[in-house]
Amino acid sequence: MICYDKSIVKFSSLPTPPVLFRQFENGEITRDELQATMAMHARDLIEEMVEDNKNPVAAFMERRRNLSAVKKLSRKHSSALLREVLTALGEIPEFPPAHLLWNASHKQMPLHCFVRMRHEPVFRVAKMDVSPMKVTVSVEYGKNAKNETTREQIVLHRSPMLKFELMDRRPVD
C-alpha cells in the first residue's frame, strides 16, 4: 500500500486495487498485469508489517493514537458517517491517501486502520463539518513535520443516489 524511500516518504503511485480490478474488467490490463500489481501492493503491506514487528512499542503507540482520533470523530459524527466519508475520499482520483482508504467501505475493517496520526506517510482528519447533504473535511497527509504536511479542504455532497461525491477540493495554507 505504501512505498518507502529512506530519504523521502511518499504514497504509492500504483493504482488502488478497485481501480486495477475495473481496468482488468474493462480489458485495459491483462490478468498477469493485475496479478503483478497486486503482488506489489502485497509486498508493500508485508514491508509495513515487518517494520511494525521490529518496533512493537512504536506500533502500539501509533495504534493507540489512531484509535483515539477515530473515537473522537465517531463520537461527534458517528462511525457510519465517518466510514462513508473515508470511502468517498478513497475514491477521489489522484488523491494520494486513497491507497490507505480504498477499502474503507468494508465494515469488517476497523476505522482506526485508515488514519495514521504520526507514522509516515500520515493521514489525519483534522476537522469535519457535517450538514444533511454536504460534508466539509479538512485532511492532512504526507510528512509528519507540520511545515511539510499537505493540508486540503474537501467538500463532498450527496448525489441523487445518496452517495458522497467530490464537489470541491482545495489546498489549505
C-alpha positions as CSV (number, residue, x, y, z in Angstrom):
1,M,0.0,0.0,0.0
2,I,2.7,2.5,0.9
3,C,6.1,2.9,-0.7
4,Y,9.0,4.0,1.5
5,D,12.2,5.7,0.4
6,K,14.8,6.2,3.2
7,S,15.1,9.9,2.4
8,I,11.5,10.7,1.2
9,V,8.3,9.2,2.5
10,K,5.6,9.1,-0.2
11,F,2.4,7.5,-1.1
12,S,2.5,4.7,-3.7
13,S,1.9,5.6,-7.3
14,L,0.3,2.3,-8.0
15,P,-3.4,2.4,-8.8
16,T,-5.6,1.2,-5.9
17,P,-7.0,-2.4,-6.1
18,P,-10.5,-1.3,-7.1
19,V,-9.1,0.7,-10.0
20,L,-7.0,-2.3,-11.0
21,F,-10.0,-4.5,-11.0
22,R,-12.0,-2.0,-13.0
23,Q,-9.1,-1.8,-15.5
24,F,-9.0,-5.6,-15.7
25,E,-12.8,-5.9,-16.2
26,N,-12.7,-3.3,-19.0
27,G,-9.8,-5.1,-20.7
28,E,-7.3,-2.3,-20.2
29,I,-4.8,-4.6,-18.4
30,T,-4.2,-8.4,-18.6
31,R,-4.6,-10.9,-15.8
32,D,-0.8,-11.1,-15.5
33,E,-0.5,-7.3,-15.1
34,L,-3.3,-7.3,-12.5
35,Q,-1.6,-10.1,-10.5
36,A,1.9,-8.4,-10.7
37,T,0.5,-5.1,-9.5
38,M,-1.5,-6.7,-6.7
39,A,1.7,-8.6,-5.7
40,M,3.4,-5.2,-5.4
41,H,0.6,-4.0,-3.1
42,A,1.1,-7.1,-1.0
43,R,4.8,-6.6,-0.7
44,D,4.3,-3.1,0.5
45,L,1.9,-4.3,3.2
46,I,4.3,-7.0,4.3
47,E,7.1,-4.5,4.5
48,E,5.0,-2.3,6.8
49,M,4.1,-5.3,9.0
50,V,7.8,-6.2,9.2
51,E,8.6,-2.6,10.2
52,D,5.9,-2.7,12.9
53,N,7.3,-6.0,14.2
54,K,10.8,-4.5,14.5
55,N,9.5,-1.8,16.7
56,P,6.3,-3.0,18.5
57,V,6.3,-0.2,21.1
58,A,6.1,2.5,18.4
59,A,3.5,0.4,16.5
60,F,1.4,0.1,19.7
61,M,1.6,3.8,20.4
62,E,0.6,4.7,16.9
63,R,-2.4,2.3,17.1
64,R,-3.5,4.0,20.4
65,R,-3.2,7.4,18.8
66,N,-5.2,6.2,15.8
67,L,-7.9,4.6,18.0
68,S,-8.2,7.8,20.0
69,A,-8.6,10.0,16.9
70,V,-11.2,7.8,15.4
71,K,-13.2,7.5,18.7
72,K,-13.4,11.3,18.9
73,L,-14.6,11.6,15.3
74,S,-17.0,8.7,15.7
75,R,-18.5,10.2,18.9
76,K,-19.1,13.5,17.2
77,H,-20.3,12.3,13.8
78,S,-21.0,8.5,14.1
79,S,-18.8,5.7,12.8
80,A,-21.2,5.1,9.8
81,L,-20.8,8.7,8.6
82,L,-17.1,8.6,9.1
83,R,-16.8,5.4,7.1
84,E,-18.9,6.9,4.3
85,V,-16.6,10.0,4.2
86,L,-13.4,7.9,4.2
87,T,-14.9,5.7,1.4
88,A,-15.7,8.8,-0.7
89,L,-12.2,10.2,0.0
90,G,-10.7,6.9,-1.2
91,E,-12.5,7.2,-4.5
92,I,-11.1,10.7,-5.3
93,P,-8.9,10.4,-8.4
94,E,-5.2,11.3,-7.8
95,F,-5.7,11.7,-4.0
96,P,-2.5,10.2,-2.5
97,P,-4.1,8.8,0.7
98,A,-6.5,6.8,-1.5
99,H,-4.0,3.9,-1.0
100,L,-4.9,3.9,2.7
101,L,-8.6,4.4,2.2
102,W,-9.6,2.2,-0.8
103,N,-11.3,-0.5,1.4
104,A,-12.9,1.8,3.9
105,S,-16.3,0.6,2.9
106,H,-15.6,-2.8,4.2
107,K,-17.3,-2.9,7.6
108,Q,-15.1,-5.7,8.9
109,M,-12.1,-3.3,8.7
110,P,-11.8,-1.2,11.9
111,L,-11.9,2.5,11.3
112,H,-8.6,3.2,13.1
113,C,-6.8,1.3,10.3
114,F,-7.4,4.2,7.9
115,V,-5.8,7.0,9.8
116,R,-2.1,7.5,10.6
117,M,-1.5,10.1,13.2
118,R,2.3,10.1,13.2
119,H,3.6,7.2,11.2
120,E,4.6,8.5,7.8
121,P,3.0,9.0,5.5
122,V,0.5,10.4,7.8
123,F,-3.2,10.8,7.1
124,R,-5.3,12.7,9.6
125,V,-8.9,14.1,9.5
126,A,-8.3,17.5,11.2
127,K,-11.9,18.6,11.1
128,M,-15.3,17.6,9.7
129,D,-18.3,19.9,9.3
130,V,-21.5,18.0,8.5
131,S,-24.8,19.1,7.1
132,P,-27.5,16.7,5.8
133,M,-26.4,16.7,2.1
134,K,-22.8,18.0,2.4
135,V,-19.6,17.3,4.4
136,T,-16.6,19.6,4.5
137,V,-13.5,17.6,5.6
138,S,-10.1,19.1,6.4
139,V,-7.4,16.5,6.0
140,E,-3.6,16.4,6.5
141,Y,-1.3,13.9,4.8
142,G,2.2,13.2,3.8
143,K,5.1,14.1,6.1
144,N,4.6,14.3,9.8
145,A,6.5,17.6,10.1
146,K,3.9,20.4,10.4
147,N,5.6,22.6,7.7
148,E,5.8,19.7,5.3
149,T,2.3,18.2,5.7
150,T,-0.1,18.7,2.8
151,R,-3.4,20.2,4.0
152,E,-6.6,20.1,2.0
153,Q,-10.2,21.1,2.4
154,I,-12.5,18.7,0.6
155,V,-16.2,19.3,0.1
156,L,-18.4,16.2,-0.5
157,H,-22.1,16.3,-1.4
158,R,-24.6,13.6,-1.7
159,S,-25.6,12.5,-5.2
160,P,-29.2,11.7,-6.1
161,M,-28.2,8.1,-5.1
162,L,-27.3,9.5,-1.7
163,K,-23.6,8.6,-2.1
164,F,-21.0,11.2,-1.3
165,E,-19.2,12.6,-4.3
166,L,-16.5,15.2,-4.7
167,M,-17.8,18.8,-5.0
168,D,-14.7,20.8,-4.3
169,R,-11.1,20.3,-3.3
170,R,-8.6,23.0,-2.4
171,P,-5.3,23.3,-0.6
172,V,-5.2,25.0,2.8
173,D,-2.3,27.1,4.0
